[in-house]
Amino acid sequence: MSVDDTGSGADGDGRVDPEPAPDAADSGEDPLALRLEGLILGAERRYTPFQAARSAGVSMELASRFWRAMGFADIGQARALTEADVLALRRLAGLVEAGLLSEAMAVQVARSTGQTTARLAEWQIDSFLEGLTEPPEPGMTRTEVTYPIVELLLPELQEFLVYVWRRQLAASAGRVVQAADDEEMVDRRLAVGFADLVGFTRLTRRMEEEELGELVEAFETTAADLVAARGGRLIKTLGDEVLYAADDAGTAAEIALLLVETMANDETMPELRVGIAFGTVTTRMGDVFGSTVNLASRLTSIAPRDAVLVDSALAEELIRTQDAPASEAVAAEEAAAAEKAGEDPPSYRFALQPMWQRPVRGLGVVEPWLLTRRGDENDRS
């Protein structure tokens, strides 16, 4: 959208009177593609980037920043924008003018929304629509069935997207409201876990692409379901690795062990290793950053197969919350004392075993702990 348009089409009041869009034959574009675009966007092409910016009442520079942040390419002086594009620019600019968002924050909103929805749209087209638009009868082309399928799906998918977004927004707002102070809203103490498939690089050389894709999808789906069901948050997936976070150490530990146990019971899956660290984490655009995240990643790389390593901070937190004993010796003493007093011994979910200390570049000396389930307390329902 970096253009230097002279503003043709604007009247004396600065308003734009767009010319009608060219037809498919004039533009040289595929007619079905243009029909699909019009169906999905709900409007026809009418504006050049300059005209859209003028109609929205924003500078061309700011309009370009917004559109690039949303992930859209520069289009020169092509008349390819719609009334919806003008409205989107006007809304973002209006939030800035009203003082509800700074200009930098508005650009960040555009970028985070664009990145998230771009991935969703790619998935829906690649995995969802391609399967549905297979020609139902011999002799029919995919293009002949794509338009009516999209026409039927679009309103339902739109409503579902808004529903899920509102649900996620409500959950996120609830976490922010419960934060102790303003600083904790951005820099929070969280448990962060990485789960990594062992030997994935070797698998990529042995497996067919379709098989590899199915394995990755099964891993990501299983991990996402387990993380969500136990109250964690899936931050991102990286093919052979998932990153998740939880507000408390016990939740993160339970998720980690469930991941290892579930994958171990699936003969089609490689072995898994998990690393968890607990501490201050900076959150930006749905992602997490900081030394706690780096430590969790390093712990994953040194974890034994089908095992979970945690840092000393998470171990201390599990001990503090009485999810794990300080040591088996302490647990034995507590059990003996409880038996002598005729009481039930403390019930612990996890066991912690100190491992070797080792230096890690950029993080100093790390003291990992091996996390396991303790005794018969293995309710995994």
N, C-alpha and C positions, 0 to 999 in steps of 0.2 A: 503494500500500500504506500510505498514512498513515491509520491507523485508531486509534480509541481504544476498542478492544473491552474489555469487562469481564472477558472470560476464560471465558465460558460454555462448558461442554464439558470443562473441566479438572477432574480429581479432586483429592483432598486432597494427592496427591504432586506435583501440577503437571503430570501427564501429561494428554494430550488424548485424549478419546474422540470422534473426529469423527462427525458424523451422516452418513448416506448422502447422496450428491449428488442434487439434483433431476433429474428426467428432462427431456428436451428440451422437452416441452410446458409444463412448469412454468417453465422458464427463458426460454422464448420464443426460444431460439436454434435455428439450423438443425440438424436431426438429423444430416445428413451431416457438417457441420462438427465437431460433437461426436464423431462416430465417428472422423473423421480425427484429431482431436486425441488421442483415446484410443489410437488405433493408433500414432501417432508418439511420444507420451509414454510409452506402455506402462503407463499407470495412469489411474485415474478421478479425477475431482475429489472431494476429501474435506474440504479444510481452508480456513478463512478465513485471511487473512494472520496474524492474531494466533495462531490455533491452530498454524499452521506454525512460527511463531517459537518458541512455547512447546515444541512437540515437538522442535525442533532444539536447544533449550536456549540460545537467543540472545535478546537484547533486541529489542523491536519496532523500536527506532531503528536498530540495526545491520542487522536484516533488511531494513528499507526502504532503507538505503544500498546493500546488496548488490544488491537487485533493481533499483533505479533505475540502478545502475552497469551492470548487464547489459542495460539498455535496455527494461525492462518498465514499463508504466504502472501508476500507483496504481489499485487496484480496490476501494477502500473496504472493506466487510465481506463482499464476495461470497465464497461458498465455491467457489473456482475453482482451488485449488492441490492438488498431488498428493503422493504419498509421495516421488517423485523430487525435488520442490522442497524438501521437508524435508531430504532427504539432502544436497542441494547446499549448503544453509545450514549443515548440521552439519559438512560437510567444510571449508568455508571458515573457519568459526569454530574448528574443531579445529586448523587450521594456525596460527591466531593464538594459541590457548591453548598450543600446543606450542612457541611461540617461533620457529617456522620463518618466519613472515611477521608483519610489523607489521600493525595494523588498516588503516592507509593503503595498504600494499602489497596487502593482500587485496582492498580495494576497487578498486585499479588492475588487479589480475588479472581481477576480474569485469568491469570496463569494457572492457579490451582484448579479452577473449574475446567479450564481447557484441557489440562493434562489428564485429569480424572475422566472426563467424558470422552476424550479421544480414545483412551484405552478401552472404555466400555463399548464405544461405537465400533471399533476395530473387531472386538471379540464378537459382537452381535452379527456383524456382516460375515466374518470368516467362519464362525462356528454355527451360527443359528440360521441366518437367512440362506446360506448356501445349501444347507440340508433341506430346507423347506421349499426351495425353488427348483429342485430337480424336476425336470419335465415329467408330468404325470402320464403322458401318453407319447408313444413314438411319433416322431415328426414335429412335435412341439419344441420350440426353443425356450431356453430359460428366460429370455427377455419377455416372452409372451405371458409368463406366469408371475414374474417378479412384481410388476406394478400392483395387481390386485391383492397379492399377499401383503405387500407393504401397506397398502391402503387399509387392510383389515387390522394389521398388527399395530400400526402407529399409535392410535389413541390409547390402546390398552397398555402398551409399553411406556407411553408418556405418563399415564396415571400411576403406573407401578413405580416408575423412577421417582416421581415426586413423593410418593408415599414412603419409599425407602429413605430418601434424602431427609424428609421430615423426622423420621424415626431416629436416624443417625444424628441429626442435629439436636434432637431432644436429649439423647444419651450424652452427647458431648457437652451440651450446655449444663446438664446435671453435674458432670464431673468438674466443670469450671466453677460452678456455684459452691461446690463443696471444698474448693481449694482454700487453704488457710489464709493466704494473702495474695496480693496482685503478682508478686514475683513467682509464686508457685504455679500460677496459671501458665507461665511460659517455661520456667525452669522447675521441673517437678521431680520428686523422688519416685522412681518407677523401677520395677523389675523388667529387664529386657532379655529376651531369649532368642538365640539363633538355633535352628534345627537344620542339619546338613546331611544330605544323602552321601554315604561313603562310596568312593569309587565311581562317581558319576562320569568323570572324564573317560574312563575306560569303557563304560557302557555306551557312550556316544559313538565309539569306534566299532562296537560289536552289533548294535541294534539298528534296525531299519528306522527311518525317520518317523514313520507312522507309529511304530511301537514305542519309540522314545517319547513322542508327543503324548501318547496315552498314559505312559508311566508318570510323566511330569504332571499331567492333569489330575491323575488319581492322587498323587502325593499332595498337590496343592489343595485339592478338594477335601481330602481327609484332614489335613492340617487346619484348614480354614474352619471346618465344622467343629473340630475338637477345641480350637482356641475360642471360638464364639460360644460354644456350649458351656465352657467352664468360666466364662466371664472375662476372658482376655480380649485383646484387640490385635487383629492381624494388621501389621504395618505394611508389609509388602512381601511379594514372592519373587524369587530370583531363579526360577527353574528348579535347580537342585537344592535350594535353600529358602527357608521362610524366616521372617523376622516378626516377632510378636512382642507385645508389652502387656503388663498387668499392674494394677494398682498396689497389689500386695505380694509378698514373697511366696506365701503358701499357694496362691492361685498359679503363679508362674511355675512353681515346682511341680504341682499336680499336672499341669498341661505338659510339661517336659516329659514326665514319666509316662503319661498316657500316649504321647507321640511315639516314644520308643517301644512301648508294649504293643501298640496297634500295628506299627510297621513290622515288628518282629513276628507277629502272628500272620502276616501276609507274605506268602512264599514268593510272590512276584516282585516284592519290593527289596531294594538293597538295604544294608544295615544303616542305622541312623546314629548320629551323635549330636548332642545338644550342649550348649553353653549358656549359662545365665549369670548376669551381674545385676547388682542392686545399687542405685545411687541417683544422683541428680542427672536429669536428662533434659535437653533442650528440644522442644517440639516446634517444627515449622512445616506448614503445608501438609500436615498429616504424617510427616516423617519424624524420626528421632535422631538426635545427634549428640556427640559428646564422648568423653572418655569412658563412660559406663557402657555405651554401645560398642565402642572399640574393644573394651575388655571382654564383653560377651562374645564378640566375634573371635578373639584370640583363644578364649577358652574352648570354643567349638572346634577350632583347628587342632587342639591338643587332646581333645576328649577321646577316650577309648571307644571302640565300636559298641553300639547299643548301650551307651552310658551317658550320664548327665554330669557335667562338671559345673560347679557354682563358685562364685568368688567368696571371699571371707565376709564381705558386707551382707550378702544374702544369707550365708550360713548363720551369722550373728542375728539377723532378723528372724529366721526360722526358730532359733533358740529363744529369742525374746518373746515371740508369740506362742511359745510352747507347741510348735508344730514338730520340733525335733529336740532330742536331748542334747546337752552339751557334749556328752560322750556316753558310750555304752556303760562305762563304769558308774557314771552318775545315775543313769537310768536304773542300773541294778541296785544301787544304794536306795534310790527312791522307792523301788518296788519292795525291798526288804523292810523299809520303814513303814510303808503302807500296810504290808501284811501283818507286821507286829502290832499296828494300831487297829487292825481289823477294817481297813479301808481299801478301796479300789486304788490300784497304782495309777499314776498319770498315764494318759493315753497319747501316744505320739504317732503322727502319720509317717514321718520320714526319719531316716538315719543319715548321719553325716560322717564321712571318713576323711581325715586330712590326708592330702596327697603331697607329693614332692613340691618344694618351692622351686621356682625357676624364673630367671629374668626374662622380661618381655620388652622388646624394643619400644620405647616411647611410653611405657607404663610402669617401668621399674620391676621390682621383684613381686611376682604373683604367687599367692598361696591358694591353689585350687582345693576344693572339697568334692568328693564323690558323693552324689546324692542317690539314695535308694529308698525303696519302701521299707518300713520297719515291721518285722514280725509278721503277724497274720492280718494286720490292719490294711488290707488291700482292696477295700470296697471301691470298685471302679465304675459304679453305675452312674 
